[in-house]
Amino acid sequence: MIATESLSKRFPRVTALDRLSVDVGPGVTGLVGANGAGKSTLIKILLGLSPATEGRAEVLGLDVATKGGAIRERVGYMPEHDCLPPDVSATEFVVHMARMSGLPPAAARERTADTLRHVGLYEERYRPIGGYSTGMKQRVKLAQALVHDPQLVFLDEPTNGLDPVGRDEMLGLIRRVHTDFGISVLVTSHLLGELERTCDHVVVVDGGKLLRSSSTRDFTQTTTTLAIEVTDTDEHPDGTSAVRDALLERGVTTHDCSGLPGAGHILLLTAEGEQTYDLVRDVVAGLGLGLVRMEQRRHQIAEVFKDSDEQRKEAIGHGG
Ligand SMILES: Nc1ncnc2c1ncn2[C@@H]1O[C@H](COP(=O)(O)OP(=O)(O)OP(=O)(O)O)[C@@H](O)[C@H]1O
C-alpha cells in the first residue's frame, strides 16, 4: 500500500523526516510517535501535497512526486486540525466533498447518507456543524475522508480532544472502516496504548527516524516475566515481602519493579519453565497467603520508546 525509501524532509531549522524507509501493507496500521515526530509531514508527502527533500515514496504503486492527483482520487484524508465550516450541515459539507472527488450529484447524496450513517451521525445530519461536539466534528471529518470510497485512508490523530468513551468509539469505528468496507487505514497517534487494540501493524517514528515497524502481535508478545500478586494476612501483613524473602531463600530473585504501577503489591520474576509456577504456588500456599494473580507479562508498545530513551541516554553518557 505504502513504500518509502530513505525519505527525508528538511525544513530550514528542523529535519522532520530523516531517511525513513518503511513498507505498509493492507489492514489497519498505526503510525505512532510523540508530537513533532514527523507523522503529519509524512502524510502530506504521501498525499503529494508537500515535496520530499530526498528519497522516494509510493502509495498504491503511484509515485508521490508525480502522481499526487491520482493518489488523492484513491486515498481519503482526515486532517488533524479542525477545518470544518460552522454554518453548513454535515450533509451539505460531505456532499460537497463527494462532488469535489468527482461523484455525480445523486451518487454523492447517496454515499453521503451511507457514510454519515456509518459514523453514527445520521440523526444530526441536517444540523449546522458549528453546534456539534468535538466527537461529532471528528466523525464529520472521518465521513468526508470515506465518502468517495477510497482504497486507503490517512487518519491524522482522529482521537484528539476526545474523552475516553469518545476515543473508544472512534477506535471501534476505525476498525470497522477496514472490516466492513475493506478500506485500509493508516492512523496516527501520540498515545501509544490505544493503537494496540486497533491496529494489525504498528510503525513507530521518533525524531523523523524509524524506530520499529512490526505486527502488533510481535510488539505485545508475551515475555518470560511472571507478575505475581498475593493477599496479606495477620501473620504476614506484607504478603509481598514475605513471598519475596521465601523465594530468595530458595534461590529465586525477583526483579526491581519500583517504577511500575502497582509497585509494592506486585512481584516480577523470570519464569524458567513449569517449575517456576509450581514453586510460586507452593511458596504462597506455605505462607498461608492467597494468590490473587500469577500471569505472564506482555510487552507494551510504550516499551519501544523506553528502550530508545535508554539507548539515547547511554549514547550521551558514553559521549561525555
Ligand atoms: N511547514 C513547516 N515549516 C517548518 N517546520 C515544520 C513545518 N511542518 C512541520 N514542521 C516541523 O517538523 C517537525 C515534525 O512535525 P510534524 O507535524 O510532522 O509532527 P507530528 O509527528 O505530526 O506531530 P504533531 O502531532 O504535533 O503534529 C516538527 O518539529 C515541526 O515543528
The ligand as an SDF file (V2000), in Angstrom:
LIG
                    3D

 31 33  0  0  0  0  0  0  0  0999 V2000
    5.8910   23.8560    7.3830 N   0  0  0  0  0  0  0  0  0  0  0  0
    6.8210   23.6640    8.3260 C   0  0  0  0  0  0  0  0  0  0  0  0
    7.8490   24.5170    8.4770 N   0  0  0  0  0  0  0  0  0  0  0  0
    8.8060   24.3060    9.4160 C   0  0  0  0  0  0  0  0  0  0  0  0
    8.8030   23.2660   10.2710 N   0  0  0  0  0  0  0  0  0  0  0  0
    7.7890   22.3870   10.1860 C   0  0  0  0  0  0  0  0  0  0  0  0
    6.7410   22.5320    9.2130 C   0  0  0  0  0  0  0  0  0  0  0  0
    5.8720   21.4910    9.3570 N   0  0  0  0  0  0  0  0  0  0  0  0
    6.3510   20.7270   10.3760 C   0  0  0  0  0  0  0  0  0  0  0  0
    7.4960   21.2670   10.8690 N   0  0  0  0  0  0  0  0  0  0  0  0
    8.3240   20.6880   11.9490 C   0  0  0  0  0  0  0  0  0  0  0  0
    8.6420   19.3560   11.6090 O   0  0  0  0  0  0  0  0  0  0  0  0
    8.6070   18.5170   12.7620 C   0  0  0  0  0  0  0  0  0  0  0  0
    7.6270   17.3920   12.5230 C   0  0  0  0  0  0  0  0  0  0  0  0
    6.3050   17.9400   12.5120 O   0  0  0  0  0  0  0  0  0  0  0  0
    5.0020   17.0690   12.2580 P   0  0  0  0  0  0  0  0  0  0  0  0
    3.8150   17.9860   12.2990 O   0  0  0  0  0  0  0  0  0  0  0  0
    5.1910   16.2160   11.0660 O   0  0  0  0  0  0  0  0  0  0  0  0
    4.9850   16.1330   13.5410 O   0  0  0  0  0  0  0  0  0  0  0  0
    3.8400   15.1920   14.0950 P   0  0  0  0  0  0  0  0  0  0  0  0
    4.5060   13.9150   14.4580 O   0  0  0  0  0  0  0  0  0  0  0  0
    2.7060   15.1410   13.1480 O   0  0  0  0  0  0  0  0  0  0  0  0
    3.3940   15.9290   15.4190 O   0  0  0  0  0  0  0  0  0  0  0  0
    2.0160   16.6290   15.7490 P   0  0  0  0  0  0  0  0  0  0  0  0
    1.0790   15.5380   16.0760 O   0  0  0  0  0  0  0  0  0  0  0  0
    2.3530   17.5040   16.9140 O   0  0  0  0  0  0  0  0  0  0  0  0
    1.6110   17.4190   14.5140 O   0  0  0  0  0  0  0  0  0  0  0  0
    8.2440   19.4130   13.9330 C   0  0  0  0  0  0  0  0  0  0  0  0
    9.4590   19.7930   14.5690 O   0  0  0  0  0  0  0  0  0  0  0  0
    7.5790   20.5980   13.2840 C   0  0  0  0  0  0  0  0  0  0  0  0
    7.7750   21.7650   14.0590 O   0  0  0  0  0  0  0  0  0  0  0  0
  1  2  1  0
  2  3  1  0
  2  7  2  0
  3  4  2  0
  4  5  1  0
  5  6  2  0
  6  7  1  0
  6 10  1  0
  7  8  1  0
  8  9  2  0
  9 10  1  0
 10 11  1  0
 11 12  1  0
 11 30  1  0
 12 13  1  0
 13 14  1  0
 13 28  1  0
 14 15  1  0
 15 16  1  0
 16 17  2  0
 16 18  1  0
 16 19  1  0
 19 20  1  0
 20 21  2  0
 20 22  1  0
 20 23  1  0
 23 24  1  0
 24 25  2  0
 24 26  1  0
 24 27  1  0
 28 29  1  0
 28 30  1  0
 30 31  1  0
M  END
$$$$
